Amino acid sequence: MIEKRIDELIKIINKASFEYYTNDNPSITDQEYDDYMDELIRLETNYPHLVRNDSPTLKIGGEVIDDFKKVTHQIPMMSLGDIFNYDQLDDFDLKVRKVVSNPEYVCELKIDGLSVSLVYEKGKLVRGATRGDGTIGEDITHNVKTIKNVPKSLPQDIDIEVRGEIYMPKASFNSLNEQRKKKGESEFANPRNAAAGSVRQLDSRIAAERKLATFIYHLPNYELYSLSTHYDSLKFMKDLTFCVNKEIKKCSSLKEVKDYIDYWTIHRNDLEYEIDGIVIKVNNYSEQKKLGYTAKVPKWAIAYKFPAEQVLTQLKDIEFCVGRTGKITPRAILNPVRVAGSTVSYATLHNEDYILSKDIKIGDIVSIRKAGDIIPEVVEVIKNRRTGDEKPFKMITNCPICGTKLIKKENEAAYFCPNDKCDARKIELLCHFASRDAMNIEGFGESVVDDFYNSGYLKNIIDFYHLKNYKDELMNKEGFGLKSINKLLDAIEESKNNSLEKLIFGLGIRHVGSKTATLLAQQFNTLDNLKKASYEDLCAISDIGTKIAKSVVEYFKDEDITEQLKQVGMNMNYLRPDYNLNELFQDKTFVLTGTLENMGRKEAQELIEQMGGKNTSSVSKNTDVVIVGSNPGSKLTKAQNLGITIWNEEEFERNVSNGNLE
C-alpha cells in the first residue's frame, strides 16, 4: 500500500514538474505540488528502503527542451529547501547553531520568476542560461540581451558568473494580458508563467516586447574576488551595475528575521513585482562551508514561503453547524491543507443557495481562501478535475442537534432551527459572548465552554458570573487547577468593566455586529436608553437599517438577561474615550502604511475610529490623511503625488493627544 502511494506521488510530481519547468503550463498549483512533495518526503523518511532511484526528491529542476542549446553549469544551480511556518524556521536556526555559534543571516525577498545564470568574459555578457535540471540548462542569451536592467558590459574588465531571477513586473504583466485579451488570445495566469514563457521564445523580439527585468542575488565563485560574506558579494555585484534588490537586510538574531518576514507578509502587495516568500541565508562564507549541502539543497539557506492566499484541496463531505441564532450553516470537510499559515480541515459554505450557485459536489477539488482570522471559505469548484464520482449536495430538513424541523424565513437564504432550547445554539451563544470582540473573557475557548456546558455549570450567559460559587468543584475537573480557575474567574470579573458596545455585541442580537454595537452604544450611551428605543428611533440613525432595527426591538421585547447582568455588577454605560473630537479626525478617511514603533496597526486603527475617523487600506483622492511608519512602501509615494496630508508617527500621537492641527 505504501509502495503504491509512493509510485502514485512520483508519477504526479514528475508530470507536474514537466508541465511547470518545461511547458510553462502547470495543471496543479504550487501549493498542491508542495503538499505532494511533503507527503513523498515523509513516506521516504519513514520507509527508506522504498526510496526509488528516480525519486523527484533527489532532483533539482526540470528537463531541457530541444529547441535551445544545452548549457552545462560548472557549479550546479541548486534550489532551496522550503519551510512554511515559524516552527520550521526555528528548527532551521537550531540546526545552524549546532554548527555555527551566533550566525548572522541575510534576508532577501523571494522573487517569483525564473532562475538565470549570467556569464561575462572580460566584462562582456557572453551567455545567459536557465537553471534547467541544476546541471544542464538552456541557452537563452538572445532573450537575456533584451532585458534592460541586464548590463551588456561591466565597468571592470572581469570574468564573472552571477545568478538571479528573471521576472515580469506587475505593470508589464497587466499590459501583456490586456493586449492578449484584445487579440482573443489566452491570458497568462500569473507573472511567473508569463516571464518563463517569454524567455523561452525563439524570437527575441517577442521577449523584448514583454519588458522583463532581473534581480541578481548570488555569486557562485566568490573566492575569486576575496569576498568573505554574502552581503559583501551583493554589494560587489551592485557596484558592477547588476540590479540587486534594495530590500535585502542583515539580521543578527532570529527575531530580526521574523520581523522582516512579518513586515513583508503584510506589505508584499505594495511591491511592483511578485514575491512568494523570503530567503534566509547564513551570511559568512566560511560558516556556509561548515554547514555544507545535502544532495539537493544547501544547509545554510532556506526559503520561507508565504501562506497561499488561495489553495486547492478535496471536499470530502458536507456537515451542518447550528449557530447562536439557530442559523444552519453547511460546512465543508476538507482534505487537510495549509492555508494562511495553518492547516485547515473545514471551510464555510454559507448556505444552500451558495452551494447550488457554485455547483459544489461532495468529492470536488475546490479552491479555498482564508483572510486573517476569518474561517476559510470555498471560492470555486475546479470542474475540469471532476472524475464523475462526485455526489450532489442535498440540504437537510431537520436540526442536526435537536431534530426540530428547520424553517426558512421569507427573503432569506438561510435555514434556521426555531428551538430556543437547542443545545448547539446555546453553546454557540456562550462562545460568542466570551469571544475577544465581545466580552473578551480570556480562557473560554470552544472546548472549555463545551466542557462547562455539558457539566451543567454554563447554560446561559449569566452563569459566567456565578461560576465563582463553584470554584472548589471546578478545580477538581480534569485539566484544571487553582491557578487556571483563578485566571478564568479573574477574566470574568474584569469583563464587568467593559464598555457598553462589548456587551451589546456579546448579547448575540441578530444582525448586530461589532461595528453596529459600537454605533448603538455611542448613540444611546446606556443600555436602558437602548432598551427604550422604538423602531422609528433606531431607523432614524444613519447606517441602521430596518432589519437591524426590527431585530433590536424584538430582542429587548422578550429578554430579561440584561437585568440579571446589572445585578451582578455589569457596566451598562458607554465609556466614551476621553478625546477632543474635532474636524481633525471626525468623518475623515485615514490610511496607515509602514510599521509604527509604539503601537500595533490594529491599535492605531481603533484610536482613529474612536475619534470619529474611518480606516481604509488604499490611498485615493478621497483619502484625507496618510499615517507613515518605517518602510512605508508605494502608498507614501501615491499620497505625495496626490497632495494628501501626511503624518509621521510622532505627529499622529501628538494629534491624538491634543486633537489640534499643528
Order of alpha helices (4+ residues) and beta strands (2+ residues): alpha-alpha-beta-beta-alpha-beta-beta-beta-beta-alpha-beta-alpha-alpha-alpha-beta-alpha-beta-alpha-beta-alpha-beta-beta-beta-beta-alpha-beta-beta-beta-beta-beta-beta-alpha-alpha-alpha-alpha-alpha-alpha-alpha-alpha-alpha-alpha-beta-alpha-beta-beta-alpha-beta-alpha
